[in-house]
């Protein structure tokens, strides 16, 4: 339920094309819809500009399918993160226009192709190829939320000359997401090159002392480059959502 749908609903009631009971039945879904095992927040589109996103990890296949099915009734664009292929197959059966982005483990329904502002680019970068899954989660999230985005992958500090070949794209970006594992050094380098917000996305890529991304996370939190913010380890969705909010601010 977004503002346009609410406006249309009230106009239908005002024109007597909907009864009071029918209108109330629709409006009662605005706070949330209680499915016993989940309470779906149908009001979130109006509050935050994008519907509730489903974190699929830890849910059963049937739960994911049911939640996505109910979200799809009231929303044009929906997103399920950390989804498996089995979950996607179940969702596809009840939401036929659902798509699966395997590398990012995302289920996407994109009925409203939002026109992005071509002058405001979200740039998604990775230090290595192994960081791409988290970066793709961020990139697809930003795209579904109506942003133009570009990718620059595998430009980590072990071969820093690769990074400098992309200075023009780096400088024109409005928001930058930098995904890196190992020691996470790429974030500080990029942060020192630009005057735009840099969102650091630590990944769990690395050898033993990387501690599943903790080393990269701490390195990014301690970055000496100003203008760097940090999301949780492998939280590509969080990075993409934050980038979208920043990118649309006027």
Order of alpha helices (4+ residues) and beta strands (2+ residues): alpha-alpha-beta-beta-alpha-beta-alpha-beta-alpha-beta-beta-beta-alpha-beta-alpha-alpha-beta-alpha-beta-alpha-beta-alpha
